[in-house]
Amino acid sequence: MAIKTPLLLLASLLAIIAMGDNTNTARCEESPAQLRKWDTHVHLFDPERFPLSDTRTYTPKPATPADLLASSPGQSFLLVQASVENGTEALLAHIDELQGNLTTGNIVRGEIIYGEATNFSDSQLQTFNETGVRVLRGYARLSNDLQSTADEMSRLLSGSMGDIAREYGWAVSFQLAPAVWTLLEDFPWEEKLAGIPVIAEHLGSVNVPLDDESRRGLESLVRLMHREVLTVKINALHRRGLQGHEDEMKAVIERLVAAGPERLIWGSDWPHVNASAGLEVPGDFLPVNETAELEWLEGFMPAPVFNGMLYANPSKLFY
């Protein structure tokens, strides 16, 4: 990866901050020179200490803070609760453990799953906030029914999920099929979620080569970014069909850059679980080179956009 000089990096970050809206500026009090390099999508697993969910669909191997720091190019992290975890206990413990392994000035934040059956107490929410949780991850029970999923997400956003995000100043994040983003395009985002950051994880699940669903989903993401509603997380590109379709993926990302250069963040999806390995034997992690992915992105993204994706944008979101 090309190394930016301090002056160029400072100029790039100032440009990104100037482009972005000021909704979350107060959350990030650091000067550009102090902004951290973020990996905004990682998981940690310690099944021996924190048994996994009985309803999980795969069984991951252990993944420790030391393993993560040996692999990810990131310096600060958003630790995401995976669907196979049994509650929030492991996530909260791992936030503290990972924070203890970071160099001074870098931070860990957390993202917890939230669905219609979730019922956190006020004291739990306060503990989450003090520990470093900054994102609610929308979870749908009927993920294979697109309209039901869209309806469920709409109810969450209009109800308790939106209320909690508003009270604590947290973001909301979703891993949804492209068709669900299309169904949600008419949701009154500006009215219901004014000032609340909304994040589409995993590139909005847009796959290349583009089929009709991904093409329509991409257009919905672009329109939501133009409305200044949505931030798109560029992560897990290996799951989106990148290998062998680099030119198509480049075109997709360039559409997102044009729609909202200050509304992009990056995550590695470390440790790259093999969700198809089954339950009986912990599956090997997929071989993914995070540094090579970033070098590929840097090769065509404008420097201010690339630097903003890694530094300024996530620092404003995950204060």
Residue, then its C-alpha position, 0 to 999 in steps of 0.5 A: m500500500a502506498i504510504k501517505t505523507p503526513l501533509l497529504l494525509l492531513a489535507s485529505l482528511l480535512a477535505i473529507i471532513a469539509m465534504g461531510d454533513n455536520t450531524n456527527t461532527a461533535r462526536c469526533e473531537e480529535s484533530p485530523a492528525q489524531l484520527r485512527k485507522w479503522d477496521t469496522h467489521v471484526h468478530l472474536f470467538d472464545p467458545e470454551r469461555f462463552p458457549l455459542s448459540d444452540t441455534r447457530t448455523y455454523t461453528p467457528k474456531p477460536a479467534t483471539p485479540a492477538d490473532l486479530l492484531a496480527s492480521s488486520p491492517g486496522q488500528s481501531f476496531l468495531l467488534v460486531q456480535a455474530s449471529v452464532e453468539n449466545g447473547t452479549e456477554a462475550l462481546l462486552a468481555h472481548i471489547d475490554e480484552l481487545q482494548g487492552n491490547l491496543t496502542t495508546g489512542n486507539i479504541v474498540r467499539g461494539e455492535i450488538i444484535y437487535g430484533e423484535a424479541t430483544n428486550f434490554s433493560d435501561s441498566q443493560l443499555q447504560t452498561f453497553n454504552e459505557t463499555g463502548v457499544r455504538v451500533l444496533r445491528g438489526y436482526a430479522r427472524l424471517s430472513n428468507d421472506l423479503q417483504s416480511t423482513a422489510d416490514e420487520m425492519s420498518r417496525l424496529l426502526s419506527g419503534s424501540m430500535g430507533d428510540i434507543a439509537r436516538e437516546y444514546g446517539w448510536a448508529v443502526s446497521f443492517q445486513l440485508a438482501p439487495a431486494v430488501w433495501t429496495l423495499l425499504e427505500d420508501f421508508p420515511w428515513e428522514e422523518k423517523l431517523a433524523g440524525i441517526p446514522v444508518i449503515a448497510e453492511h457487506l456492500g448492501s449484499v450486492n454481488v457481482p456479476l450483477d443480477d437483476e436483484s443486485r442491480r436494483g439494490l445498488e440503485s436503491l443504495v445510491r439513491l439513499m446515499h444521495r438523500e444523505v440517509l445511508t452509509v455503506k460498509i465496504n466489507a467481505l468483498h470475497r463473499r460478494g464475488l470479487q475474485g475474477h470480477e474485479d472490474e465489475m466490483k470496481a464499477v459498483i464501488e465507483r457508483l457508491v463513491a460518486a453517490g456519497p464519498e463521505r458515506l463509506i467505511w471499510g471492514s475486513d470481516w475478520p476472521h472470515v468464517n466458513a459459514s458453510a462448514g456445518l455444525e459438527v466440526p469447527g470450520d477453517f477460516l477462509p484465506v483472505n488478504e486484507t492488506a491486498e484488498l485495501e491496496w486494490l481499493e486504494g488503486f482506484m479510489p480518490a485519495p481523500v475518499f480512501n483516507g476518509m473511509l479508513y479514518a474520518n468517517p468511522s471516527k465520526l460514527f463510532y465516537 
